[in-house]
Amino acid sequence: MGAAPGQSGEGPPGAARRRPQSVLFACTYNSVRSPIAEALARYSFGREIHFESAGLRAGEPDGFAIAVMAEDGMDISKYKPRSFDDLEDTSFDLIVSLSPEAHHRALEFTRSMAIDAVYWPTMDPTAVDGTRDARLDAYRAVRDILEARIRKLFLETAWDGA
């Protein structure tokens, strides 16, 4: 919102800028937050913008993430978590980091490439203990927060030519 590129915020600040054509969502293990964000973004904006996701390390597919996305009609069951090192192409216009560790890695990209990076602090629902329902509620909360942020970024941000 008011942060400089490479800092935290909902999107590029200040004057209108070119809408990103390629976006990377990044978190720690690429098994919950970033694949959820990628699926949500692809569902709403995938015809207009290229989306991918990665983590610092490749984790394992997460059954709760799969379940809460299925509730919204999105199948991420075949998604294979991957790391930054697994990316075939790193020519993104924007990296949206969802964990502090991933944001540090995103900032490394901004030092050598013309990439904007924003940080959306996002709770890790795998840290929630309790019943199955309590854990699913934590995953749903992450899904819903990410959906709202993605919609705000691509629908409400003033982009040149958008």
RODO-2510 file (C-alpha; in nm, 4 decimals, decimal comma):
residues 162
     n   res          X          Y          Z
     1     m     0,0000     0,0000     0,0000
     2     g     0,2468     0,2702     0,1045
     3     a     0,5611     0,0567     0,1052
     4     a     0,8381     0,0751    -0,1475
     5     p     0,8907    -0,2108    -0,3924
     6     g     1,0646    -0,4925    -0,2130
     7     q     0,8951    -0,4008     0,1142
     8     s     0,5679    -0,5114     0,2673
     9     g     0,2366    -0,3996     0,1263
    10     e    -0,0580    -0,5071    -0,0805
    11     g     0,0846    -0,3882    -0,4086
    12     p     0,3088    -0,1447    -0,5863
    13     p     0,2807     0,1996    -0,4267
    14     g     0,2402     0,5513    -0,5523
    15     a     0,1845     0,6194    -0,9184
    16     a     0,0080     0,3662    -1,1349
    17     r     0,2389     0,1025    -1,2800
    18     r     0,2159    -0,1666    -1,5425
    19     r     0,0041    -0,4614    -1,4325
    20     p     0,2246    -0,7660    -1,3755
    21     q     0,2042    -1,0344    -1,6416
    22     s     0,3881    -1,2993    -1,4401
    23     v     0,3554    -1,3480    -1,0628
    24     l     0,5288    -1,5854    -0,8237
    25     f     0,3766    -1,6687    -0,4845
    26     a     0,6408    -1,7846    -0,2370
    27     c     0,6377    -1,9418     0,1077
    28     t     0,8569    -2,1757     0,3080
    29     y     0,7650    -2,5252     0,1820
    30     n     0,5324    -2,4585    -0,1133
    31     s     0,2797    -2,7032     0,0248
    32     v     0,0078    -2,4813     0,1771
    33     r     0,0089    -2,1006     0,1458
    34     s     0,1714    -2,0473    -0,1929
    35     p    -0,0112    -2,3281    -0,3781
    36     i    -0,3398    -2,1992    -0,2335
    37     a    -0,2546    -1,8477    -0,3541
    38     e    -0,1490    -1,9756    -0,6971
    39     a    -0,4724    -2,1724    -0,7401
    40     l    -0,6889    -1,8796    -0,6288
    41     a    -0,5094    -1,6375    -0,8598
    42     r    -0,5231    -1,8748    -1,1570
    43     y    -0,8927    -1,9339    -1,0997
    44     s    -0,9762    -1,5626    -1,1102
    45     f    -0,7054    -1,4124    -1,3307
    46     g    -0,5335    -1,7035    -1,5068
    47     r    -0,6447    -1,6001    -1,8551
    48     e    -0,4724    -1,2641    -1,8162
    49     i    -0,1703    -1,3309    -1,5928
    50     h     0,0790    -1,6170    -1,5532
    51     f     0,1022    -1,7485    -1,1945
    52     e     0,3428    -1,9911    -1,0296
    53     s     0,4461    -2,0751    -0,6757
    54     a     0,7588    -2,1994    -0,5028
    55     g     0,9105    -2,2397    -0,1578
    56     l     1,2514    -2,2210    -0,0027
    57     r     1,2286    -2,5977     0,0113
    58     a     0,9853    -2,8363    -0,1551
    59     g     0,7555    -2,9852     0,1072
    60     e     0,4902    -3,2516     0,0684
    61     p     0,1330    -3,2035    -0,0578
    62     d    -0,0955    -3,1101     0,2323
    63     g    -0,4302    -3,2859     0,2708
    64     f    -0,5944    -2,9985     0,4556
    65     a    -0,4934    -2,7515     0,1826
    66     i    -0,6333    -2,9898    -0,0782
    67     a    -0,9592    -3,0210     0,1194
    68     v    -1,0234    -2,6471     0,1672
    69     m    -0,9507    -2,5728    -0,1969
    70     a    -1,1869    -2,8523    -0,3022
    71     e    -1,4576    -2,6761    -0,0991
    72     d    -1,4219    -2,3871    -0,3464
    73     g    -1,4166    -2,6179    -0,6496
    74     m    -1,0394    -2,6053    -0,7068
    75     d    -0,8388    -2,9264    -0,7321
    76     i    -0,4790    -2,8911    -0,6123
    77     s    -0,4405    -3,2625    -0,5361
    78     k    -0,1978    -3,3143    -0,8238
    79     y     0,0149    -3,0114    -0,7367
    80     k     0,3800    -3,1003    -0,6779
    81     p     0,5560    -2,8676    -0,4304
    82     r     0,8808    -2,7204    -0,5581
    83     s     1,1596    -2,4945    -0,4463
    84     f     1,2964    -2,1730    -0,5938
    85     d     1,5766    -2,3866    -0,7390
    86     d     1,3188    -2,5954    -0,9291
    87     l     1,1829    -2,2930    -1,1202
    88     e     1,2521    -2,3186    -1,4918
    89     d     1,2008    -1,9461    -1,5450
    90     t     1,2599    -1,6635    -1,2988
    91     s     1,1424    -1,3749    -1,5155
    92     f     0,8561    -1,2669    -1,2906
    93     d     0,7231    -0,9128    -1,2681
    94     l     0,6130    -0,9590    -0,9078
    95     i     0,6965    -1,1930    -0,6205
    96     v     0,4404    -1,2113    -0,3413
    97     s     0,6030    -1,3570    -0,0291
    98     l     0,3819    -1,5228     0,2301
    99     s     0,6478    -1,6055     0,4923
   100     p     0,9418    -1,4033     0,6270
   101     e     1,1941    -1,6583     0,5020
   102     a     1,0499    -1,6488     0,1510
   103     h     1,0562    -1,2694     0,1533
   104     h     1,4292    -1,2689     0,2227
   105     r     1,4774    -1,4923    -0,0812
   106     a     1,2483    -1,2713    -0,2919
   107     l     1,4571    -0,9673    -0,2010
   108     e     1,7638    -1,1488    -0,3351
   109     f     1,5880    -1,1662    -0,6733
   110     t     1,5181    -0,7918    -0,6676
   111     r     1,8895    -0,7162    -0,6303
   112     s     1,9800    -0,8656    -0,9665
   113     m     1,6553    -0,8499    -1,1666
   114     a     1,3801    -0,5965    -1,2313
   115     i     1,1256    -0,7662    -1,0077
   116     d     0,8949    -0,6083    -0,7522
   117     a     0,8502    -0,7954    -0,4259
   118     v     0,5750    -0,7542    -0,1703
   119     y     0,5335    -0,9275     0,1633
   120     w     0,1938    -1,0449     0,2804
   121     p     0,2446    -1,1851     0,6320
   122     t     0,0307    -1,4976     0,6294
   123     m    -0,0270    -1,7343     0,9179
   124     d     0,1030    -2,0874     0,8728
   125     p    -0,2052    -2,3032     0,9386
   126     t     0,0092    -2,6138     0,9894
   127     a     0,1095    -2,4640     1,3268
   128     v    -0,2502    -2,4851     1,4549
   129     d    -0,3222    -2,7742     1,6902
   130     g    -0,6608    -2,9101     1,7818
   131     t    -0,9437    -3,1007     1,6274
   132     r    -0,9763    -3,1647     1,2568
   133     d    -1,2434    -2,8940     1,2396
   134     a    -1,0218    -2,6408     1,4177
   135     r    -0,7358    -2,7138     1,1823
   136     l    -0,9618    -2,6905     0,8750
   137     d    -1,0893    -2,3555     1,0039
   138     a    -0,7294    -2,2273     1,0164
   139     y    -0,6720    -2,3365     0,6558
   140     r    -1,0016    -2,1779     0,5490
   141     a    -0,8974    -1,8522     0,7145
   142     v    -0,5703    -1,8514     0,5187
   143     r    -0,7554    -1,9299     0,1953
   144     d    -1,0073    -1,6524     0,2532
   145     i    -0,7428    -1,3927     0,3473
   146     l    -0,5347    -1,4778     0,0412
   147     e    -0,8395    -1,4619    -0,1845
   148     a    -0,9259    -1,1139    -0,0545
   149     r    -0,5677    -0,9898    -0,0980
   150     i    -0,5412    -1,1297    -0,4505
   151     r    -0,8704    -0,9734    -0,5542
   152     k    -0,7664    -0,6413    -0,4029
   153     l    -0,4278    -0,6505    -0,5771
   154     f    -0,5635    -0,7260    -0,9235
   155     l    -0,9030    -0,5547    -0,9092
   156     e    -0,8457    -0,2465    -0,6952
   157     t    -0,4850    -0,1461    -0,7640
   158     a    -0,4416     0,1375    -1,0143
   159     w    -0,2385    -0,0167    -1,2954
   160     d    -0,1338     0,1616    -1,6133
   161     g    -0,3497     0,0420    -1,9007
   162     a    -0,5705    -0,1714    -1,6755
***
